């Protein structure tokens, strides 16, 4: 039976027990042990395998593990290392990705639940002959069940802030062995707190929680933390001198998060999809971690699954659709004309040079547009093509998936910005049933200047036309009493935009992108297409008093409007 594709599978044990395909990242264990760091923080974008790697570490190190989970994997060739480390440590493993709430108390209750659920895994501590009565009471306080505003786990706040330190001390005493601590998505509670307005309270608590367990904890062997952002040391890692941070810029560990070219080649060959390699490269490759080119695993696995079901399936924005993409919206809302030009460069396949700060507080993200660029880089929306002097980097969009995401968000932002000025947009729309081509052309040109154009030669003409089609459609949709259809069937073919007004004026609009800059010729082609395809026939059958036909041509930020 062919191995199943592991869509959304983050538990390492399931790969063996449920026969999932696994891209072998187990040599991460060896490198982690060789390049010793007491506390290790890995920052990577979401959906690049952080949680699965943490699950793998837990399965490898934890006392009582099942060695057969690693049968046939590369780490098993490291006999001395496996003999010394495999199954030899108590492991505390938590994920903070679910810690959320509209206020601090709700979020803190969620955090207590995460820690309480992990502590309850070790119920043997209640009967351990290695623990004193006081230590057993300390354990009981970690798993104390209650009700009310603090949720299921009723541990006091001071107990919660020392909970990981307490649990590690008790486990070390029971096993006679220091503890390995794994904390996945450590920065999610801070992100949620910033968005909901209780950032200072959450920072204070996380600083105390991590300080207790990571700084002065003789029971800790080593710790691994993962997240999307490197939160500034002064914010939550105060006084932690044994912290090693590994960002997407670092060469060390660069191949262990995400799929390399070799990984993708092997996976596609396994499933008989090698002929699609160029599509995967165009859409989902392009990330640069250290010195390694990387694909987004989430995208690769999902598109493989689609192709196995439907060989003609088109690639989609799988990764982009798993996020709110608020960072890009913030960038566009803050954008001045220079920023718009930079976004335009990115959409058109070019690079921009920016000073990148990889250590920020969430509050600093909002301080300047430059900090937003830094976060877009750290979270995977941008990638580094070349390092420039100092902390500067040449940044670009990694692949077609992210480019199309940017284009869609630019269209949304443009529509939001233009509809805020209702008087202006009403004048623009009113010019269409009046046949006022001069006003349409002038105002549309002004809108284009305010927006962002697509000029990249690598982008197909129909994609460029779709971009301008979306912008114009967003403007015209402001007229709520118009019956407006996009690519509607209105004759023998499909016109770009068809409008019926309450005054029974029918409007047909055909758009063209003039690659050669000849707007007049492109307009003529648009009007010719309207006649040849009989786009106006449908409107005539609906008893329009008159039908107006427009050919509109675009080239970058220039436009021309003609009427038949």
Secondary structure, 3 states (H helix, E strand, C coil): CCCECCCCCCCHHHHHHCCECCCCCCHHHHHHHHCCCCEEEEECCCCCCHHHHHHHHHHHHECCCCHHHHCCCHHHHCHHHHHHHCCCEEEEEEECCCCCCCCHHHHHHHHHHHHHHHHHHHHHHHHCCCCCHHHHHHHHHHCCECCCCCCCECCCHHHHHCHHHHHHHHHHHHHCCCEEEEEECCCHHHHHHHHHCCHHHHHHHHHHHHHHHHCCCCCEEEEEEEECCEECHHHHCCCCCCEEEECCCCCCCCCCCCECHHHHHHHHHHCCCHHHHHHHHHHHCCEEECCEEEECHHHHHHHHHHHHHCCCCCCCCCCHHHCCCHHHHHHHHHCCHHHHHHHHHHHCCCCEEEECCCEECHHHHCCCHHHHHHHHHHCCCCEEEEECCCCEEEEECCCHHHHHHHHHHHHHHHHHHHHCCHHHHHHHHHHHHHCCHHHHHHHHHHHHHHCCCCCCCCCCHHHHHHHHHHHHHHHHCCCCCCEEEECCECCCCECCEEEECCCCEEEEEEEEECCCCCHHHHHHHHHHHHHHCCCCHHHHHCCCCEEEEEEEEEECCEEEEEEC
